Amino acid sequence: MGKLLGKTALVTGGSSGLGLSTAKTFAGEGSIVYITGRRKADLDRAVTAIGRNATGIQGDVTKIEDIDRLVSQIQAERGELDVLVANAGTIEPQPLMQASEHNFDKTFDTNVRGVYFVMQRALPLLTKGSSVILLSSIAATKGIPGYGTYSATKAAVRSFVRTWTAELADRGIRVNAISPGPFDTPIMDLQADTDQGRELVRSSFAEAVPMKRLGRPEELAAAALFLASEDSSYIAGIDLVVDGGLTAI
Ligand SMILES: NC(=O)c1ccc[n+]([C@@H]2O[C@H](COP(=O)([O-])OP(=O)(O)OC[C@H]3O[C@@H](n4cnc5c(N)ncnc54)[C@H](OP(=O)(O)O)[C@@H]3O)[C@@H](O)[C@H]2O)c1
């Protein structure tokens, strides 16, 4: 029997990478899944790839009106939400001396403001016993040159998990973070300007991992399923690190 049978899940940024793999896994476990993203063509492809029980709702997490429209549609169609994965995120590495205001605002608007207001607006729909998963990153606890804005946003996300765990405990809502290490998804391509640079990003991350490889999205999805399901019923407020041992040694 599916671990999420009859549940309703929302995965922001579910049109690509870790979000798509997570949405696929959830649907395979019996959940109705809503996924979001800004690019309609990618969203449509992802809905097709998930194959069943999936709905794509186009939208930008930096825009409150898009978040409200997303939540309204889920409310109208399902009435409630059992799992929320706040996964949509972006990166644009820039060292401090060169970083633009645009870089700062875009990274914080997507990775922090987006997570905050998706959570706030979805909260009325979250059922007793529901599970919220926020995508942080191992970058939150590392000093990586050029990652100033990105790492700070992911530290903020980790902080939300603590506050919301305390704030929402009496409603029976569990909130946890997942911190991925380097996974092979399109976000890797945002970290260099040339094919050679992108290859270098991938190979240097893989080299830094004790397992000497990048993570596969389905390995992240398995962790998300654990936190989404009753298998983790006594786990709240944690940061589940899925990084092939990178930060453990
Ligand atoms: N892959 C890794 O190595 C890694 C490591 C640590 C943490 N993470 C975190 O894991 C999460 C997923 O990353 P990924 O690797 O799966 O990246 P990805 O393949 O680039 O997917 C990012 C998703 O977020 C969506 N998105 C981006 N900006 C958005 C916005 N403003 N509004 C709505 N949707 C938006 C994208 O769709 P559109 O562009 O069409 O909007 C896409 O669906 C991110 O939060 C990332 O920071 C990833």
The ligand as an ORCA input file, in Angstrom:
! r2SCAN-3c Opt
* xyz 0 1
  N      20.823     20.201     -6.803
  C      21.596     20.496     -5.786
  O      22.784     20.176     -5.796
  C      21.036     21.184     -4.568
  C      21.847     21.238     -3.426
  C      21.357     21.870     -2.288
  C      20.102     22.434     -2.286
  N      19.346     22.369     -3.425
  C      18.026     23.012     -3.366
  O      17.036     22.109     -3.824
  C      15.982     22.831     -4.442
  C      15.690     22.243     -5.815
  O      16.839     22.408     -6.627
  P      17.110     21.575     -7.963
  O      18.500     21.114     -7.887
  O      16.032     20.620     -8.194
  O      17.059     22.763     -9.039
  P      16.354     22.892    -10.453
  O      16.387     21.609    -11.199
  O      16.939     24.109    -11.067
  O      14.824     23.178    -10.071
  C      14.426     24.388     -9.486
  C      12.918     24.465     -9.560
  O      12.489     25.669     -8.927
  C      11.683     26.403     -9.827
  N      11.828     27.828     -9.556
  C      12.958     28.567     -9.544
  N      12.666     29.841     -9.259
  C      11.325     29.897     -9.082
  C      10.402     30.939     -8.782
  N      10.804     32.216     -8.606
  N       9.094     30.637     -8.673
  C       8.656     29.372     -8.853
  N       9.476     28.347     -9.142
  C      10.792     28.627     -9.267
  C      12.170     25.999    -11.222
  O      11.212     26.187    -12.252
  P      11.201     27.568    -13.137
  O      12.626     27.964    -13.358
  O      10.456     27.191    -14.381
  O      10.462     28.557    -12.307
  C      12.393     24.514    -10.993
  O      11.175     23.813    -11.058
  C      16.406     24.299     -4.464
  O      15.831     24.981     -3.374
  C      17.902     24.213     -4.294
  O      18.461     25.369     -3.727
  C      19.779     21.768     -4.552
*
